[in-house]
Amino acid sequence: MSDNDNECVIEILDDYAVVRLRGEVDLSWSQQVRRAILDALGDTGKVGVELSEVSYIDSSGIAALVEGFQSARSRNQKFGLVAVSIAVMAVLQLARLDRVFPIFADLDAAREA
């Protein structure tokens, strides 16, 4: 997969921001993902990172997610992972972060939490 296949879109739904990621989240792209997550937290205070179309994530991508989670928690904001792909879930489980992040099956469940 080339960098052109990566996509990061922030969508605002009322008081909730969704950061939709697609592609491979690795060192070449993780800073853009980090910035998008932190920007979304500044916009609404409730953020879900939608990961259903992420085919690969490395430690730098996981670090971007962790930073978003910690930033939200320090400011009493809501943060969760939405529709996590099998590839991402495998990494989260390996690092035992599936026990740390709020993980939601879909956007409706995330917004209701």
C-alpha positions as CSV (number, residue, x, y, z in Angstrom):
1,M,0.0,0.0,0.0
2,S,1.4,3.4,-0.9
3,D,1.1,6.6,1.1
4,N,-1.6,7.7,-1.4
5,D,-3.9,5.0,0.0
6,N,-3.8,6.5,3.5
7,E,-6.6,8.8,4.5
8,C,-7.4,10.8,7.6
9,V,-10.7,12.7,7.7
10,I,-12.3,14.5,10.7
11,E,-16.0,14.5,10.6
12,I,-18.0,16.6,13.2
13,L,-21.4,15.1,14.2
14,D,-23.1,17.5,16.5
15,D,-20.9,17.4,19.7
16,Y,-18.8,14.4,18.6
17,A,-15.8,14.3,16.3
18,V,-14.9,11.2,14.3
19,V,-11.4,10.7,13.0
20,R,-11.7,8.2,10.2
21,L,-8.5,6.5,9.3
22,R,-7.7,4.3,6.3
23,G,-4.5,2.6,5.2
24,E,-1.3,1.9,7.1
25,V,-0.5,3.9,10.1
26,D,3.2,3.8,10.4
27,L,6.1,6.2,11.2
28,S,5.8,8.0,7.9
29,W,2.2,9.0,8.6
30,S,1.6,8.7,12.4
31,Q,2.4,12.4,13.1
32,Q,-0.5,13.5,10.8
33,V,-2.8,11.0,12.6
34,R,-1.6,12.4,16.0
35,R,-2.3,16.0,14.9
36,A,-5.7,15.1,13.6
37,I,-6.7,13.4,16.9
38,L,-5.5,16.3,19.0
39,D,-7.2,18.8,16.7
40,A,-10.5,16.9,17.0
41,L,-10.3,16.9,20.8
42,G,-9.9,20.7,20.6
43,D,-13.0,20.9,18.4
44,T,-15.5,19.0,20.4
45,G,-14.2,17.2,23.5
46,K,-15.7,13.9,22.4
47,V,-13.7,11.9,19.9
48,G,-13.9,8.5,18.3
49,V,-11.1,7.2,16.1
50,E,-12.7,4.9,13.5
51,L,-10.2,2.2,12.5
52,S,-12.2,-0.3,10.4
53,E,-10.2,0.4,7.3
54,V,-6.7,0.4,8.9
55,S,-4.8,-2.6,7.5
56,Y,-1.6,-2.0,9.6
57,I,-0.5,0.0,12.6
58,D,2.9,0.2,14.2
59,S,4.1,1.4,17.5
60,S,4.2,5.1,16.3
61,G,0.5,4.8,15.4
62,I,-0.3,3.2,18.7
63,A,1.6,6.0,20.4
64,A,-0.6,8.6,18.6
65,L,-3.8,6.8,19.9
66,V,-2.4,6.6,23.4
67,E,-1.5,10.3,23.4
68,G,-5.0,11.2,22.3
69,F,-6.5,9.0,25.0
70,Q,-4.2,10.6,27.7
71,S,-4.9,14.1,26.5
72,A,-8.7,13.5,26.6
73,R,-8.5,11.9,30.0
74,S,-6.5,14.8,31.5
75,R,-9.1,17.2,30.3
76,N,-12.2,15.1,31.2
77,Q,-13.0,14.6,27.6
78,K,-14.4,11.4,26.0
79,F,-12.2,9.3,23.7
80,G,-12.7,5.9,22.2
81,L,-11.8,3.6,19.3
82,V,-14.6,2.7,16.9
83,A,-15.0,-0.3,14.6
84,V,-11.4,-1.6,15.2
85,S,-10.1,-3.7,12.4
86,I,-8.7,-7.2,13.0
87,A,-5.2,-6.0,12.3
88,V,-5.4,-3.1,14.8
89,M,-7.1,-5.3,17.4
90,A,-4.3,-7.8,17.2
91,V,-1.7,-5.1,18.1
92,L,-3.9,-3.7,20.8
93,Q,-4.4,-7.1,22.4
94,L,-0.7,-7.9,22.1
95,A,0.1,-4.7,24.0
96,R,-2.9,-5.3,26.3
97,L,-4.2,-1.9,25.3
98,D,-7.6,-3.4,24.5
99,R,-8.1,-3.3,28.3
100,V,-7.2,0.4,28.4
101,F,-9.0,2.1,25.5
102,P,-12.8,2.3,25.4
103,I,-13.6,0.2,22.3
104,F,-16.9,0.5,20.5
105,A,-18.4,-1.8,17.8
106,D,-19.8,1.1,15.9
107,L,-20.3,4.9,15.8
108,D,-23.8,4.7,17.4
109,A,-22.4,2.9,20.4
110,A,-19.5,5.3,20.8
111,R,-21.7,8.4,20.6
112,E,-24.1,7.0,23.3
113,A,-21.3,6.2,25.8
